[in-house]
Amino acid sequence: MDRITNESNLWLNAIKMEDGGDYLKAFLFYLKDSGECVKQNSLVRAALSCSCAANCLILVGNLAGARQLYLQTASLYEKNAENVIGNSVREALWSYEEAYEYFNLACENNKAQHTYEKYVSLSRKINPFFGEKEAMESLRIRKTDAISDSGTHGTNMQVSADVDNAIKNFLNDLMPADNKSNPHVFRRILDKISEEKI
């Protein structure tokens, strides 16, 4: 119960910001939560937070940033599939399904096709009668609805640059490297976003 109501809970703060219509702050909280989950090797939770961050960017009209995060979400699901395949074939299939969908949202058709082939291959090992038709029925292709101008919120160039920097730092943190990004980058970007609203 303490964890659910704890103000330092990144997921909870992200949901509060999103419910309040502050999508840029929600984006940052989701992104930070995703990074923390990766450190704890909780890849499904990391992928969920990453996709929520991408959805927030869609709402503010930053489609390029959203695609980057959808690509990262797909990669996290794909990695989870590879990690769990020895323990749970069902979870591996589900993870490949999610990866396939997010590769499509990221407009990465070749990677989506490669994931589709992995899904079919694994499915055939379980059921040799499983074919292309069944695979296509199982794999839902989600397409983003065209967002009307009235549904998007304008952002200025400075905020857009801050979002790009946050994504860059997030992706750098996910890669094993000696030079980690500044841990206070999210705090600085949050402050800048707040200043823009005043």
Backbone as a printed PyTorch tensor [residue, N CA C, xyz], in Angstrom:
tensor([[[  0.8260,  -1.2040,   0.0000],
         [  0.0000,   0.0000,   0.0000],
         [  0.8650,   1.2600,   0.0000]],

        [[  1.9520,   1.2290,   0.8000],
         [  2.8640,   2.3820,   0.8480],
         [  3.4440,   2.6630,  -0.5230]],

        [[  3.7850,   1.5820,  -1.2440],
         [  4.4020,   1.7640,  -2.5480],
         [  3.4200,   2.3860,  -3.5390]],

        [[  2.1550,   2.0070,  -3.4290],
         [  1.1480,   2.5460,  -4.3450],
         [  0.9130,   4.0310,  -4.0960]],

        [[  0.9460,   4.4360,  -2.8360],
         [  0.6430,   5.8400,  -2.4970],
         [  1.9000,   6.7060,  -2.3550]],

        [[  3.0650,   6.0960,  -2.4950],
         [  4.3170,   6.8240,  -2.3340],
         [  4.4910,   7.8680,  -3.4430]],

        [[  4.7360,   9.1200,  -3.0300],
         [  4.8860,  10.2170,  -4.0020],
         [  6.1320,  10.0490,  -4.8790]],

        [[  7.1170,   9.2510,  -4.4160],
         [  8.3230,   9.0650,  -5.2230],
         [  8.1390,   7.9390,  -6.2460]],

        [[  6.9780,   7.3140,  -6.2630],
         [  6.6820,   6.2570,  -7.2250],
         [  6.5500,   6.8870,  -8.6150]],

        [[  7.4970,   6.5590,  -9.4890],
         [  7.5420,   7.1780, -10.8160],
         [  6.2860,   6.8650, -11.6330]],

        [[  5.8220,   5.6230, -11.5700],
         [  4.6400,   5.2130, -12.3270],
         [  3.4160,   6.0010, -11.8740]],

        [[  3.2550,   6.1070, -10.5580],
         [  2.1140,   6.8280, -10.0020],
         [  2.1520,   8.3050, -10.4020]],

        [[  3.3330,   8.9040, -10.3170],
         [  3.4770,  10.3120, -10.7150],
         [  3.1760,  10.5020, -12.1970]],

        [[  3.6070,   9.5380, -13.0270],
         [  3.3430,   9.6230, -14.4650],
         [  1.8470,   9.6000, -14.7330]],

        [[  1.1470,   8.6960, -14.0540],
         [ -0.3060,   8.5960, -14.2420],
         [ -1.0070,   9.8800, -13.7940]],

        [[ -0.5490,  10.4380, -12.6560],
         [ -1.1470,  11.6960, -12.1720],
         [ -0.9570,  12.8070, -13.1950]],

        [[  0.2630,  12.9250, -13.7280],
         [  0.5470,  13.9680, -14.7260],
         [ -0.2930,  13.7580, -15.9890]],

        [[ -0.3880,  12.5100, -16.4210],
         [ -1.1630,  12.2140, -17.6340],
         [ -2.6420,  12.5180, -17.4090]],

        [[ -3.1770,  12.1180, -16.2540],
         [ -4.5800,  12.4030, -15.9390],
         [ -4.8460,  13.9050, -15.8670]],

        [[ -3.8110,  14.6610, -15.4400],
         [ -3.9460,  16.1150, -15.3470],
         [ -3.6830,  16.8260, -16.6630]],

        [[ -3.3800,  16.0690, -17.7220],
         [ -3.1450,  16.6670, -19.0390],
         [ -1.7470,  17.2090, -19.2430]],

        [[ -0.8210,  16.9450, -18.3030],
         [  0.5650,  17.4040, -18.4490],
         [  1.3810,  16.2650, -19.0650]],

        [[  1.2380,  16.1170, -20.3780],
         [  1.7960,  14.9590, -21.0630],
         [  3.3190,  14.9620, -21.1150]],

        [[  3.9300,  16.1430, -21.1380],
         [  5.3980,  16.1920, -21.1870],
         [  6.0110,  15.7150, -19.8710]],

        [[  5.4390,  16.1220, -18.7500],
         [  5.9410,  15.6350, -17.4570],
         [  5.6630,  14.1470, -17.3100]],

        [[  4.4800,  13.7230, -17.7500],
         [  4.1380,  12.2910, -17.6950],
         [  5.1430,  11.4910, -18.5200]],

        [[  5.4710,  12.0120, -19.7100],
         [  6.4630,  11.3740, -20.5850],
         [  7.7810,  11.1470, -19.8490]],

        [[  8.2470,  12.1810, -19.1380],
         [  9.5200,  12.0660, -18.4250],
         [  9.4600,  11.0540, -17.2820]],

        [[  8.3560,  11.0440, -16.5510],
         [  8.2130,  10.0750, -15.4640],
         [  8.1500,   8.6420, -16.0110]],

        [[  7.3980,   8.4470, -17.0870],
         [  7.3210,   7.1150, -17.6850],
         [  8.6960,   6.6580, -18.1830]],

        [[  9.4160,   7.5900, -18.8020],
         [ 10.7280,   7.2590, -19.3430],
         [ 11.6950,   6.8700, -18.2330]],

        [[ 11.6650,   7.6350, -17.1510],
         [ 12.5440,   7.3360, -16.0170],
         [ 12.1520,   5.9980, -15.3840]],

        [[ 10.8500,   5.7460, -15.2700],
         [ 10.3860,   4.4720, -14.7170],
         [ 10.8560,   3.3050, -15.5820]],

        [[ 10.7970,   3.4880, -16.8900],
         [ 11.2520,   2.4440, -17.8050],
         [ 12.7350,   2.1450, -17.5990]],

        [[ 13.5350,   3.1980, -17.4640],
         [ 14.9700,   3.0150, -17.2250],
         [ 15.2460,   2.2670, -15.9230]],

        [[ 14.5050,   2.6150, -14.8690],
         [ 14.6650,   1.9440, -13.5780],
         [ 14.2680,   0.4650, -13.6800]],

        [[ 13.2160,   0.1880, -14.4180],
         [ 12.7640,  -1.1990, -14.5820],
         [ 13.7850,  -2.0330, -15.3470]],

        [[ 14.4470,  -1.4290, -16.3320],
         [ 15.4900,  -2.1410, -17.0740],
         [ 16.6210,  -2.5160, -16.1290]],

        [[ 16.9830,  -1.5900, -15.2350],
         [ 18.0550,  -1.8750, -14.2640],
         [ 17.6860,  -3.0470, -13.3600]],

        [[ 16.3810,  -3.1970, -13.0740],
         [ 15.9150,  -4.3010, -12.2260],
         [ 15.5880,  -5.5470, -13.0510]],

        [[ 15.8820,  -5.5090, -14.3430],
         [ 15.6300,  -6.6050, -15.2790],
         [ 14.1430,  -6.9620, -15.3610]],

        [[ 13.3030,  -5.9670, -15.1830],
         [ 11.8570,  -6.1390, -15.3300],
         [ 11.4650,  -5.5910, -16.7000]],

        [[ 11.7200,  -6.3990, -17.7340],
         [ 11.6250,  -5.9150, -19.1060],
         [ 10.1920,  -5.6370, -19.5580]],

        [[  9.2340,  -6.4440, -19.1030],
         [  7.8440,  -6.2110, -19.5020],
         [  7.3490,  -4.8890, -18.9340]],

        [[  7.6650,  -4.6380, -17.6750],
         [  7.2620,  -3.3720, -17.0490],
         [  7.9770,  -2.1970, -17.7240]],

        [[  9.2590,  -2.3920, -18.0670],
         [ 10.0190,  -1.3420, -18.7550],
         [  9.3860,  -1.0360, -20.1100]],

        [[  8.9830,  -2.0770, -20.8160],
         [  8.3560,  -1.8940, -22.1270],
         [  7.0250,  -1.1620, -21.9940]],

        [[  6.2610,  -1.5100, -20.9620],
         [  4.9750,  -0.8430, -20.7380],
         [  5.1700,   0.6520, -20.4930]],

        [[  6.1180,   1.0000, -19.6150],
         [  6.3810,   2.4190, -19.3290],
         [  6.8820,   3.1470, -20.5660]],

        [[  7.7290,   2.4710, -21.3380],
         [  8.2760,   3.0820, -22.5550],
         [  7.1580,   3.3530, -23.5630]],

        [[  6.2210,   2.4160, -23.6880],
         [  5.1060,   2.6240, -24.6290],
         [  4.1800,   3.7440, -24.1440]],

        [[  4.0150,   3.8550, -22.8100],
         [  3.1930,   4.9460, -22.2680],
         [  3.8580,   6.3050, -22.5360]],

        [[  5.1880,   6.3400, -22.4220],
         [  5.9270,   7.5730, -22.7310],
         [  5.7140,   7.9440, -24.2010]],

        [[  5.7530,   6.9400, -25.0720],
         [  5.5260,   7.1800, -26.5040],
         [  4.1150,   7.7110, -26.7480]],

        [[  3.1380,   7.1330, -26.0520],
         [  1.7530,   7.5910, -26.2130],
         [  1.5990,   9.0560, -25.8030]],

        [[  2.3260,   9.4660, -24.7550],
         [  2.2900,  10.8750, -24.3260],
         [  2.8450,  11.7800, -25.4220]],

        [[  3.9110,  11.3190, -26.0930],
         [  4.4850,  12.1230, -27.1770],
         [  3.5170,  12.2280, -28.3510]],

        [[  2.7610,  11.1610, -28.6140],
         [  1.7370,  11.2220, -29.6710],
         [  0.7440,  12.3360, -29.3460]],

        [[  0.3690,  12.4340, -28.0650],
         [ -0.6300,  13.4300, -27.6580],
         [ -0.1360,  14.8660, -27.7870]],

        [[  1.1970,  15.0730, -27.7490],
         [  1.7240,  16.4260, -27.9290],
         [  2.2280,  16.6500, -29.3600]],

        [[  1.9990,  15.6640, -30.2280],
         [  2.3370,  15.8360, -31.6380],
         [  3.7670,  15.5270, -32.0200]],

        [[  4.5260,  14.8680, -31.1400],
         [  5.9130,  14.5160, -31.4600],
         [  5.9600,  13.0730, -31.9550]],

        [[  5.6230,  12.8840, -33.2290],
         [  5.5330,  11.5400, -33.8000],
         [  6.9000,  10.8840, -33.9560]],

        [[  7.9160,  11.6770, -34.2830],
         [  9.2580,  11.1110, -34.4610],
         [  9.7780,  10.5450, -33.1440]],

        [[  9.6020,  11.2900, -32.0570],
         [ 10.0290,  10.8090, -30.7470],
         [  9.2460,   9.5750, -30.3310]],

        [[  7.9430,   9.5690, -30.6250],
         [  7.1010,   8.4200, -30.2880],
         [  7.5720,   7.1740, -31.0170]],

        [[  7.9410,   7.3240, -32.2840],
         [  8.4130,   6.1660, -33.0570],
         [  9.6990,   5.5950, -32.4650]],

        [[ 10.6010,   6.4820, -32.0250],
         [ 11.8370,   6.0100, -31.3800],
         [ 11.5110,   5.1620, -30.1600]],

        [[ 10.5450,   5.6200, -29.3700],
         [ 10.1900,   4.8960, -28.1490],
         [  9.4010,   3.6240, -28.4560]],

        [[  8.5910,   3.6430, -29.5100],
         [  7.8990,   2.4150, -29.9110],
         [  8.9280,   1.3640, -30.3500]],

        [[  9.9770,   1.8180, -31.0340],
         [ 11.0430,   0.9030, -31.4490],
         [ 11.7330,   0.2960, -30.2280]],

        [[ 12.0100,   1.1290, -29.2240],
         [ 12.6450,   0.6410, -28.0030],
         [ 11.7120,  -0.3160, -27.2570]],

        [[ 10.4200,  -0.0040, -27.2480],
         [  9.4260,  -0.8890, -26.6180],
         [  9.4540,  -2.2570, -27.2760]],

        [[  9.4610,  -2.2710, -28.6090],
         [  9.5110,  -3.5350, -29.3550],
         [ 10.7660,  -4.3210, -29.0050]],

        [[ 11.8910,  -3.6310, -28.9210],
         [ 13.1630,  -4.2960, -28.5950],
         [ 13.1310,  -4.9040, -27.2030]],

        [[ 12.4970,  -4.2040, -26.2540],
         [ 12.3910,  -4.7250, -24.8920],
         [ 11.5250,  -5.9850, -24.8580]],

        [[ 10.4130,  -5.9780, -25.5910],
         [  9.5630,  -7.1690, -25.6440],
         [ 10.2990,  -8.3250, -26.3210]],

        [[ 11.0390,  -8.0140, -27.3760],
         [ 11.7850,  -9.0570, -28.0790],
         [ 12.8550,  -9.6630, -27.1630]],

        [[ 13.5300,  -8.8180, -26.4310],
         [ 14.5520,  -9.3000, -25.4890],
         [ 13.9080, -10.1540, -24.3980]],

        [[ 12.7370,  -9.7390, -23.9240],
         [ 12.0380, -10.5220, -22.9070],
         [ 11.6860, -11.9050, -23.4500]],

        [[ 11.2350, -11.9570, -24.7070],
         [ 10.9060, -13.2440, -25.3240],
         [ 12.1160, -14.1720, -25.3160]],

        [[ 13.2680, -13.6290, -25.6680],
         [ 14.4880, -14.4420, -25.7040],
         [ 14.9030, -14.8880, -24.3000]],

        [[ 14.6520, -14.0370, -23.3080],
         [ 15.0270, -14.3750, -21.9290],
         [ 14.1480, -15.4610, -21.3160]],

        [[ 12.8550, -15.4660, -21.6740],
         [ 11.9150, -16.3740, -20.9950],
         [ 11.6070, -17.6380, -21.7890]],

        [[ 12.1210, -17.7470, -22.9970],
         [ 11.7240, -18.8550, -23.8690],
         [ 11.9880, -20.2210, -23.2410]],

        [[ 13.0180, -20.3290, -22.4020],
         [ 13.3250, -21.6040, -21.7580],
         [ 12.3830, -21.9360, -20.6220]],

        [[ 11.7160, -20.9330, -20.0810],
         [ 10.8260, -21.1460, -18.9300],
         [  9.3520, -21.0920, -19.2800]],

        [[  8.9860, -20.2110, -20.2160],
         [  7.5680, -20.0450, -20.5520],
         [  7.4090, -19.7250, -22.0330]],

        [[  7.0120, -20.7320, -22.7830],
         [  6.7930, -20.5430, -24.2200],
         [  5.6270, -19.5900, -24.4490]],

        [[  4.6170, -19.6870, -23.5760],
         [  3.4500, -18.8170, -23.7050],
         [  3.8470, -17.3470, -23.5790]],

        [[  4.6880, -17.0290, -22.5660],
         [  5.1280, -15.6370, -22.4040],
         [  6.0110, -15.2020, -23.5590]],

        [[  6.8400, -16.1320, -24.0590],
         [  7.6990, -15.8040, -25.1990],
         [  6.8430, -15.4570, -26.4210]],

        [[  5.8060, -16.2530, -26.6890],
         [  4.9220, -15.9740, -27.8240],
         [  4.2170, -14.6280, -27.6470]],

        [[  3.7300, -14.3840, -26.4290],
         [  3.0610, -13.1110, -26.1430],
         [  4.0290, -11.9350, -26.3580]],

        [[  5.2740, -12.1040, -25.9050],
         [  6.2720, -11.0360, -26.0460],
         [  6.5940, -10.7740, -27.5180]],

        [[  6.6980, -11.8500, -28.3130],
         [  6.9180, -11.6700, -29.7510],
         [  5.7310, -10.9600, -30.4010]],

        [[  4.5290, -11.2910, -29.9330],
         [  3.3260, -10.6330, -30.4410],
         [  3.3750,  -9.1290, -30.1830]],

        [[  3.7230,  -8.7670, -28.9390],
         [  3.8340,  -7.3480, -28.5810],
         [  4.9500,  -6.6690, -29.3780]],

        [[  6.0920,  -7.3520, -29.4990],
         [  7.2210,  -6.7890, -30.2510],
         [  6.8030,  -6.5200, -31.6940]],

        [[  6.0980,  -7.4670, -32.2970],
         [  5.6280,  -7.3250, -33.6750],
         [  4.7630,  -6.0700, -33.8240]],

        [[  3.8450,  -5.8900, -32.9010],
         [  2.9440,  -4.7400, -32.9770],
         [  3.7030,  -3.4280, -32.8450]],

        [[  4.6440,  -3.3800, -31.8850],
         [  5.3680,  -2.1220, -31.6740],
         [  6.3790,  -1.8420, -32.7800]],

        [[  6.9400,  -2.8890, -33.4060],
         [  7.7920,  -2.6470, -34.5750],
         [  6.9550,  -2.0210, -35.6900]],

        [[  5.7000,  -2.4670, -35.8280],
         [  4.8080,  -1.8600, -36.8270],
         [  4.5010,  -0.4120, -36.4850]],

        [[  4.2510,  -0.1170, -35.2020],
         [  3.9860,   1.2670, -34.8000],
         [  5.2050,   2.1610, -35.0400]],

        [[  6.3950,   1.5520, -34.9350],
         [  7.6330,   2.3120, -35.1750],
         [  7.9670,   2.4000, -36.6610]],

        [[  7.1090,   1.8130, -37.5100],
         [  7.3300,   1.7900, -38.9680],
         [  8.6060,   1.0400, -39.3450]],

        [[  8.9230,   0.0060, -38.5730],
         [ 10.0930,  -0.8430, -38.8360],
         [  9.5940,  -2.1600, -39.4230]],

        [[  9.2470,  -2.1190, -40.7080],
         [  8.6180,  -3.2730, -41.3490],
         [  9.5120,  -4.5070, -41.4060]],

        [[ 10.8160,  -4.3140, -41.6550],
         [ 11.7240,  -5.4620, -41.7240],
         [ 11.8460,  -6.1610, -40.3740]],

        [[ 11.9490,  -5.3610, -39.2990],
         [ 12.0430,  -5.9470, -37.9640],
         [ 10.7320,  -6.6170, -37.5730]],

        [[  9.6180,  -6.0190, -37.9730],
         [  8.3140,  -6.6260, -37.7050],
         [  8.2170,  -7.9810, -38.4100]],

        [[  8.6680,  -8.0390, -39.6540],
         [  8.6310,  -9.2920, -40.4110],
         [  9.5270, -10.3430, -39.7700]],

        [[ 10.7050,  -9.9290, -39.3210],
         [ 11.6440, -10.8540, -38.6650],
         [ 11.0260, -11.4110, -37.3760]],

        [[ 10.3430, -10.5680, -36.6200],
         [  9.6800, -10.9950, -35.3840],
         [  8.5200, -11.9320, -35.7050]],

        [[  7.7990, -11.6130, -36.7620],
         [  6.6980, -12.4710, -37.2230],
         [  7.2170, -13.8800, -37.5210]],

        [[  8.3680, -13.9580, -38.1950],
         [  8.9530, -15.2600, -38.5430],
         [  9.3580, -16.0350, -37.2900]],

        [[  9.8910, -15.3210, -36.2830],
         [ 10.2360, -15.9850, -35.0200],
         [  8.9800, -16.5320, -34.3450]],

        [[  7.9260, -15.7350, -34.3730],
         [  6.6510, -16.1240, -33.7640],
         [  6.1030, -17.3930, -34.4360]],

        [[  6.0900, -17.3920, -35.7640],
         [  5.5700, -18.5390, -36.5050],
         [  6.4340, -19.7710, -36.2510]],

        [[  7.7430, -19.5930, -36.2640],
         [  8.6590, -20.7100, -36.0320],
         [  8.4230, -21.3500, -34.6670]],

        [[  8.3080, -20.5160, -33.6430],
         [  8.0800, -21.0320, -32.2920],
         [  6.6950, -21.6840, -32.1960]],

        [[  5.7030, -21.0850, -32.8220],
         [  4.3520, -21.6420, -32.8040],
         [  4.3090, -23.0120, -33.4690]],

        [[  5.0510, -23.1760, -34.5610],
         [  5.0720, -24.4670, -35.2760],
         [  5.7610, -25.5570, -34.4580]],

        [[  6.6910, -25.1450, -33.5960],
         [  7.3570, -26.1430, -32.7420],
         [  6.3610, -26.7100, -31.7240]],

        [[  5.4090, -25.8700, -31.3200],
         [  4.4000, -26.2990, -30.3640],
         [  3.3020, -27.0860, -31.0790]],

        [[  2.8860, -26.5510, -32.2430],
         [  1.8080, -27.1740, -33.0090],
         [  2.2270, -27.2130, -34.4770]],

        [[  2.6370, -28.3870, -34.9870],
         [  3.1330, -28.4780, -36.3740],
         [  2.0960, -28.0930, -37.4210]],

        [[  0.7990, -28.0490, -37.0420],
         [ -0.2540, -27.6930, -37.9970],
         [ -0.5180, -26.1840, -38.0290]],

        [[  0.2310, -25.4590, -37.2140],
         [  0.0740, -23.9990, -37.1510],
         [  0.6650, -23.3980, -38.4220]],

        [[ -0.1260, -22.5720, -39.1330],
         [  0.3410, -22.0160, -40.4090],
         [  0.2490, -20.5130, -40.4800]],

        [[  0.4610, -20.0040, -41.6790],
         [  0.4770, -18.5630, -41.9270],
         [ -0.8600, -17.9120, -41.5750]],

        [[ -1.9560, -18.5780, -41.9570],
         [ -3.2780, -17.9980, -41.7240],
         [ -3.5250, -17.8210, -40.2250]],

        [[ -3.1870, -18.8460, -39.4460],
         [ -3.3800, -18.7760, -37.9970],
         [ -2.4950, -17.6980, -37.3750]],

        [[ -1.2780, -17.5720, -37.9100],
         [ -0.3440, -16.5660, -37.3870],
         [ -0.8890, -15.1620, -37.6060]],

        [[ -1.4190, -14.9200, -38.7990],
         [ -1.9370, -13.5890, -39.0950],
         [ -3.1640, -13.2720, -38.2430]],

        [[ -3.9570, -14.3010, -37.9460],
         [ -5.1190, -14.0800, -37.0800],
         [ -4.6830, -13.7900, -35.6520]],

        [[ -3.5880, -14.4470, -35.2100],
         [ -3.1120, -14.2710, -33.8360],
         [ -2.4120, -12.9320, -33.6400]],

        [[ -1.6850, -12.5200, -34.6460],
         [ -0.9260, -11.2700, -34.5260],
         [ -1.7830, -10.0980, -34.9880]],

        [[ -2.1940,  -9.2920, -34.0250],
         [ -2.9830,  -8.1140, -34.3580],
         [ -2.0400,  -6.9990, -34.8010]],

        [[ -2.3860,  -6.3290, -35.8760],
         [ -1.5900,  -5.1780, -36.3100],
         [ -2.3120,  -3.9250, -35.8660]],

        [[ -1.7280,  -3.2540, -34.8670],
         [ -2.3450,  -2.0050, -34.4020],
         [ -1.8230,  -0.8530, -35.2490]],

        [[ -2.7100,  -0.0260, -35.6620],
         [ -2.3110,   1.1610, -36.4280],
         [ -2.7560,   2.3890, -35.6600]],

        [[ -1.8680,   3.3500, -35.6020],
         [ -2.2510,   4.5820, -34.9160],
         [ -3.2890,   5.3180, -35.7560]],

        [[ -4.3130,   5.7830, -35.0900],
         [ -5.3300,   6.5730, -35.7780],
         [ -4.7270,   7.9230, -36.1620]],

        [[ -5.1850,   8.4500, -37.2760],
         [ -4.7160,   9.7830, -37.6600],
         [ -5.1810,  10.7710, -36.5980]],

        [[ -4.2370,  11.5340, -36.0960],
         [ -4.5700,  12.4790, -35.0330],
         [ -4.9250,  13.8190, -35.6640]],

        [[ -6.1150,  14.2710, -35.3590],
         [ -6.5540,  15.5540, -35.9140],
         [ -5.8280,  16.6920, -35.2240]],

        [[ -5.7530,  17.8040, -35.8830],
         [ -5.0610,  18.9660, -35.3120],
         [ -5.6540,  19.3630, -33.9750]],

        [[ -6.9530,  19.1740, -33.8130],
         [ -7.5950,  19.5690, -32.5580],
         [ -7.1840,  18.6630, -31.4060]],

        [[ -6.6900,  17.4640, -31.7180],
         [ -6.3190,  16.5270, -30.6650],
         [ -4.8800,  16.6440, -30.2300]],

        [[ -4.1020,  17.4930, -30.8860],
         [ -2.6910,  17.6230, -30.5240],
         [ -2.4470,  18.9550, -29.8430]],

        [[ -1.3860,  18.9650, -29.0540],
         [ -1.0040,  20.1860, -28.3540],
         [  0.3110,  20.6670, -28.9470]],

        [[  0.4010,  21.9340, -29.2450],
         [  1.6180,  22.4730, -29.8310],
         [  2.7540,  22.5280, -28.8180]],

        [[  3.9660,  22.3120, -29.3020],
         [  5.1420,  22.4420, -28.4400],
         [  6.1220,  23.3700, -29.1420]],

        [[  6.8790,  24.1220, -28.3480],
         [  7.8610,  24.9940, -28.9810],
         [  9.1610,  24.2390, -29.2200]],

        [[ 10.0700,  24.8460, -29.9330],
         [ 11.3140,  24.1790, -30.3330],
         [ 12.1670,  23.7900, -29.1370]],

        [[ 12.1910,  24.6110, -28.0800],
         [ 13.0060,  24.3120, -26.9060],
         [ 12.5210,  23.0440, -26.2060]],

        [[ 11.2050,  22.9450, -26.0210],
         [ 10.6350,  21.7560, -25.3810],
         [ 10.8920,  20.5320, -26.2480]],

        [[ 10.7510,  20.6810, -27.5720],
         [ 11.0030,  19.5800, -28.4850],
         [ 12.4560,  19.1080, -28.3750]],

        [[ 13.3840,  20.0490, -28.2620],
         [ 14.8060,  19.6960, -28.0920],
         [ 15.0190,  18.9820, -26.7650]],

        [[ 14.3090,  19.4130, -25.7270],
         [ 14.4230,  18.7620, -24.4200],
         [ 13.9100,  17.3250, -24.4700]],

        [[ 12.8260,  17.1140, -25.2030],
         [ 12.2820,  15.7630, -25.3570],
         [ 13.3020,  14.8880, -26.0790]],

        [[ 13.8790,  15.4110, -27.1580],
         [ 14.8910,  14.6630, -27.9020],
         [ 16.0700,  14.2960, -27.0100]],

        [[ 16.5090,  15.2500, -26.1690],
         [ 17.6240,  14.9810, -25.2560],
         [ 17.2610,  13.9090, -24.2320]],

        [[ 16.0280,  13.9590, -23.7300],
         [ 15.5870,  12.9590, -22.7470],
         [ 15.5880,  11.5650, -23.3740]],

        [[ 15.1100,  11.4730, -24.6150],
         [ 15.1020,  10.1780, -25.3050],
         [ 16.5230,   9.6870, -25.5320]],

        [[ 17.3940,  10.6050, -25.9590],
         [ 18.7930,  10.2480, -26.2080],
         [ 19.4530,   9.7180, -24.9450]],

        [[ 19.2400,  10.4150, -23.8290],
         [ 19.8170,   9.9810, -22.5590],
         [ 19.2400,   8.6390, -22.1050]],

        [[ 17.9420,   8.4570, -22.3120],
         [ 17.2880,   7.1930, -21.9630],
         [ 17.9080,   6.0430, -22.7470]],

        [[ 18.0480,   6.2250, -24.0600],
         [ 18.6140,   5.1680, -24.8990],
         [ 20.0780,   4.9010, -24.5540]],

        [[ 20.8250,   5.9590, -24.2300],
         [ 22.2230,   5.7780, -23.8200],
         [ 22.3220,   4.9890, -22.5240]],

        [[ 21.3960,   5.2440, -21.5970],
         [ 21.4010,   4.5280, -20.3220],
         [ 21.1220,   3.0420, -20.4870]],

        [[ 20.3750,   2.6920, -21.5220],
         [ 20.0480,   1.2880, -21.7430],
         [ 21.2150,   0.5110, -22.3220]],

        [[ 22.1730,   1.2290, -22.9240],
         [ 23.3350,   0.5620, -23.5030],
         [ 24.4370,   0.4630, -22.4670]],

        [[ 25.1150,  -0.7030, -22.3990],
         [ 26.2390,  -0.8020, -21.4640],
         [ 27.3880,   0.0720, -21.9510]],

        [[ 27.7360,   1.0580, -21.1620],
         [ 28.8150,   1.9820, -21.5280],
         [ 29.4340,   2.5510, -20.2670]],

        [[ 30.6840,   3.0170, -20.3880],
         [ 31.3750,   3.6090, -19.2450],
         [ 30.8330,   4.9820, -18.9280]],

        [[ 30.4450,   5.7290, -19.9730],
         [ 29.9630,   7.0970, -19.7660],
         [ 28.4550,   7.1230, -19.6740]],

        [[ 27.9260,   7.1800, -18.4770],
         [ 26.4830,   7.2690, -18.2740],
         [ 26.0580,   8.7270, -18.3330]],

        [[ 24.8120,   8.9520, -18.6970],
         [ 24.3220,  10.3230, -18.7870],
         [ 24.1260,  10.9100, -17.3980]],

        [[ 24.0400,  12.2130, -17.3540],
         [ 23.8670,  12.9320, -16.0960],
         [ 22.5600,  12.5230, -15.4310]],

        [[ 22.5980,  12.0160, -14.1810],
         [ 21.3710,  11.5480, -13.5270],
         [ 20.3670,  12.6610, -13.2550]],

        [[ 20.8100,  13.9210, -13.3140],
         [ 19.9050,  15.0370, -13.0200],
         [ 19.2470,  15.6030, -14.2730]],

        [[ 19.4380,  14.9320, -15.4400],
         [ 18.9070,  15.4730, -16.6850],
         [ 17.3800,  15.5750, -16.6490]],

        [[ 16.7050,  14.6000, -16.0670],
         [ 15.2400,  14.6430, -16.0220],
         [ 14.7410,  15.8080, -15.1790]],

        [[ 15.4330,  16.0900, -14.0650],
         [ 15.0380,  17.2030, -13.2010],
         [ 15.1560,  18.5260, -13.9510]],

        [[ 16.2630,  18.6970, -14.7170],
         [ 16.4740,  19.9310, -15.4760],
         [ 15.3990,  20.0950, -16.5580]],

        [[ 15.0500,  19.0030, -17.2290],
         [ 14.0530,  19.0870, -18.2910],
         [ 12.6790,  19.3790, -17.7010]],

        [[ 12.3580,  18.7540, -16.5840],
         [ 11.0860,  19.0420, -15.9010],
         [ 10.9900,  20.5230, -15.5530]],

        [[ 12.0950,  21.0800, -15.0440],
         [ 12.1110,  22.5020, -14.6870],
         [ 11.8900,  23.3750, -15.9100]],

        [[ 12.5330,  23.0110, -17.0310],
         [ 12.3850,  23.8070, -18.2590],
         [ 10.9440,  23.7710, -18.7630]],

        [[ 10.3350,  22.5830, -18.7090],
         [  8.9530,  22.4630, -19.1570],
         [  8.0450,  23.3160, -18.3030]],

        [[  8.3080,  23.3090, -16.9830],
         [  7.5010,  24.1360, -16.0700],
         [  7.6450,  25.6150, -16.3910]],

        [[  8.9010,  26.0440, -16.7060],
         [  9.1430,  27.4470, -17.0340],
         [  8.3780,  27.8310, -18.3020]],

        [[  8.3200,  26.8950, -19.2890],
         [  7.6400,  27.2020, -20.5430],
         [  6.1560,  27.4580, -20.3280]],

        [[  5.5750,  26.8210, -19.2990],
         [  4.1360,  26.9500, -19.0520],
         [  3.7900,  28.2150, -18.3070]],

        [[  4.7770,  28.8270, -17.6470],
         [  4.5060,  30.0440, -16.8420],
         [  4.3240,  31.2500, -17.7660]]])
